[in-house]
Amino acid sequence: MADAAPRLHELVEQMLRAPFPVRVRAWDGSQAGPPGAPALVVRNRRALRRLLFKPGELGLARAWVAGDLDVEGDLYTALDLVSGLLWERGEDARTLARALRDPEFRTAARGLLKLAGLPLPPAPPREEIRRTGHLHTRRTDRRAISHHYDVGNDFYALVLGPSMVYSCAYWESADGTLEDAQRDKLELVCRKLDLSPGQRLLDVGCGWGSMAIHAAREHGARVVGITLSQEQAAYARKCVAEAGLTDRVEIRVQDYRDVADGPFDAISSIGMAEHVGSDKYLEYAHVLHALLKPGGRLLNHQIARRPQRDEAAYGVDAFIDAYVFPDGELAPVSTTVGHLERAGFEVRDLEAIRDHYALTLRRWVGRLEEAWDRAVHLTSPGRARVWRLYMAASAVAFERNRIGVNQVLAVRTPESGDSGMPLRARTWN
């Protein structure tokens, strides 16, 4: 009798002590759960063993990446429905210890173990990073950046489109084009920095060179772009040469801590500070402050998380840490602003644009899904599944205000107190 799905659905509800809002379709063809809801497809018993031996988000991630777990129906709806039950309950040691003391939870776990079978736990998918060394040294930062960005320029071109901009676009309307929205974001950054011909711009985490090229071509800036990714640097240098801008744009493979040829008139840091780490963030702010000339501007574009009642309990997202952004950390925007101010910056403007990132991510997911076979060919089935899940889940998180993204404009205001800002600062609008 095919009854794995009803048993599994019942056990999950017993463990969660709440209705499970999606259907379950199991390896034996059975189904259970709310009619019309997206289905969590459990392709084999191995998926259950992954969850039992690594409870929580990491077990789910391993099952998804390996293809043992899938979603049938709208992925965004499924993620939205289950996120409140699984990702917002917390999975730290205290949470798990409380669950294990619950007799009902233990009974359900034994039932799940019986359903899963007894073989040893499956090995993690090969896409999972293996960690060595301390966090946020120059070596481990290079390794983490390489894990994420050296997936292949052709793969990123497939997802990002011609702009090759891997950060939140700036949308005039939801039905605009991704290319226009990314161009508008680059222009917004340049206008906030008030770039003019001949000024020196440092682009920290320059990616594939789009910001550096835009600043040089459209505003006449002389740009130094730095990245830790060899593949990004090679691509960016090629684009700079093709644009005829080698006299104005230099792309380096360099750590921001090793830049020694300041001062710069302006600094842009777009989607890079998430990699810095909480223990290194004040150092990051001090380094950028020292690289700016007095009166120079910094535009820091960074994803932020919501503050927690107990900040000491914050833990890095297990799936993101293992498969997407190793060693990346998010902080509340208030923490970011505080570090910038402690480093000597005067924060002059903050713009929250999380709605824009949700739109951007949905476009990226759409491009990935449309060219799925090509994406798998360029990377691997597991890697393509990582990117699809993380971008779709991130879109939902932005839409639900679980995370945000902010552009912070700060000035290295000189002792005279003259910030160089106009009385009505938002002239870029």
C-alpha positions, -999 to +999 in steps of 0.1 A: +000+000+000+013+034-010+011+054+022+045+072+027+031+107+020+002+105+046+026+091+072+052+117+065+027+146+065+013+134+098+048+131+114+058+165+102+027+181+117+034+162+149+069+175+151+060+211+142+028+211+164+012+230+135-006+223+102+018+217+074+006+241+047+019+223+016+012+189+001+037+160+003+043+137-026+064+107-018+086+082-036+058+056-037+034+079-056+013+087-025+001+123-018-012+141+013-019+176+024-040+207+014-056+203-021-043+229-046-012+238-025+023+234-039+038+199-032+070+191-015+083+161-035+102+136-015+119+116-042+135+089-020+141+078+016+176+094+014+159+128+018+146+118+052+180+105+063+195+138+054+170+156+076+174+131+105+212+133+106+213+171+101+180+185+114+169+219+103+178+241+073+211+224+064+195+190+061+168+204+039+194+222+018+214+190+013+183+172+002+174+200-022+209+204-038+212+166-042+178+164-060+163+142-033+138+170-025+119+192-050+089+214-052+060+209-076+040+240-083+049+276-076+083+277-058+077+312-043+044+302-028+059+270-013+088+290+002+064+316+017+042+289+032+069+269+049+093+297+059+074+307+089+073+272+102+109+261+094+131+292+090+117+316+116+115+290+145+153+290+149+175+260+149+202+267+175+212+242+201+187+255+226+158+251+202+168+216+193+174+206+230+139+219+239+124+199+210+142+167+221+128+170+256+093+169+241+079+133+242+056+140+212+086+153+192+107+122+201+078+099+191+075+116+158+113+115+152+113+078+158+084+074+133+104+094+108+135+072+114+115+041+108+101+055+076+136+066+064+154+033+070+187+026+086+216+031+062+244+056+071+238+093+065+245+103+029+276+123+021+269+161+016+266+172-020+299+182-036+287+218-040+289+222-002+320+241+009+345+225+032+359+249+057+395+253+069+412+282+088+399+313+106+372+335+094+380+366+073+417+363+069+429+373+035+433+337+025+398+325+037+382+356+022+397+348-012+385+312-009+350+323+000+348+348-028+361+322-053+335+296-041+307+320-050+319+341-079+342+317-098+313+296-109+319+307-145+313+340-163+290+323-188+267+311-160+265+345-145+258+361-179+229+337-183+214+347-150+223+384-149+219+394-185+240+418-205+245+443-176+265+417-156+255+436-124+251+412-095+233+435-070+199+451-065+186+470-096+167+503-093+133+500-109+111+529-122+083+504-126+077+467-120+073+461-157+105+477-168+135+458-182+163+444-161+189+461-182+173+496-178+169+490-140+206+481-136+217+510-157+196+533-135+211+518-104+247+525-116+236+560-125+220+565-091+253+556-074+273+579-096+249+608-089+250+602-052+287+603-053+286+635-074+312+622-098+328+646-122+355+642-149+390+635-136+379+624-101+394+592-087+368+565-078+376+533-059+350+506-066+353+480-038+341+446-050+339+457-086+324+424-099+325+422-137+334+459-141+300+474-149+301+502-123+337+511-131+329+513-168+297+533-163+315+558-140+344+563-165+323+564-197+293+585-184+310+607-158+347+608-169+360+593-136+393+576-133+384+543-116+403+516-097+381+485-094+391+457-070+379+421-066+392+389-052+378+368-081+402+360-108+373+352-132+356+385-125+388+404-131+396+387-164+361+395-177+361+431-164+395+438-180+382+425-213+351+447-211+372+477-202+394+471-232+365+467-255+350+499-242+382+518-250+387+528-214+420+512-204+434+547-198+407+555-172+399+521-156+422+497-138+409+464-126+429+447-098+427+414-080+433+429-046+420+429-010+405+462+002+429+461+031+459+462+007+449+493-013+477+518-007+473+544-034+447+567-019+433+592-015+403+588-037+376+614-043+349+588-039+344+551-030+316+528-041+310+495-023+280+477-039+271+443-025+305+437-011+302+446+026+281+415+034+314+395+029+334+415+055+322+399+087+310+415+119+344+413+136+361+430+107+334+456+099+349+485+119+383+478+103+366+479+069+350+513+077+383+527+090+402+515+059+377+532+035+377+564+056+415+565+054+414+560+016+390+589+010+402+625+008+386+650+031+352+658+017+351+626-003+319+605-004+313+568+002+283+550-012+278+517+008+251+495-008+245+465+015+219+439+025+207+441+061+188+418+084+162+427+109+175+433+145+170+406+170+160+410+207+191+390+216+218+400+191+242+375+206+219+347+194+222+356+158+235+328+136+245+328+100+219+312+077+230+275+073+221+271+037+236+304+025+268+297+046+273+262+032+264+267-004+261+304-014+281+330+005+305+312+028+314+333+059+290+360+049+272+379+076+243+403+077+238+431+102+210+455+110+214+488+091+217+506+125+248+485+132+263+494+098+256+531+103+271+529+138+304+514+125+306+540+098+302+568+123+327+553+147+352+552+118+347+590+114+322+592+086+292+615+086+262+597+073+242+620+051+216+599+035+200+564+037+177+549+011+160+516+017+153+497-015+143+461-005+113+461-029+137+467-057+157+437-048+127+414-047+119+424-083+155+419-094+157+384-079+125+373-096+140+384-129+172+365-122+152+334-113+131+337-144+163+339-166+177+308-148+145+288-153+142+297-189+177+285-197+178+256-171+195+230-193+222+255-203+228+265-167+232+228-157+256+223-185+277+253-175+279+243-138+262+212-124+226+202-115+234+208-078+249+242-084+220+253-106+196+241-079+215+261-053+211+293-072+175+288-079+166+281-043+187+309-028+175+336-053+138+326-049+140+323-011+158+357-010+130+373-031+104+361-006+125+373+023+128+408+008+091+408+000+082+398+036+106+424+052+127+397+067+158+413+051+164+446+034+189+464+013+201+500+019+222+526+002+241+546+028+258+578+016+285+590+040+311+618+038+346+621+052+337+655+065+368+677+072+374+695+104+359+727+090+326+709+090+319+716+054+305+684+040+302+696+005+266+685+003+239+708-011+212+721+013+187+698-005+208+667-008+187+645-030+195+662-062+201+627-077+163+623-079 
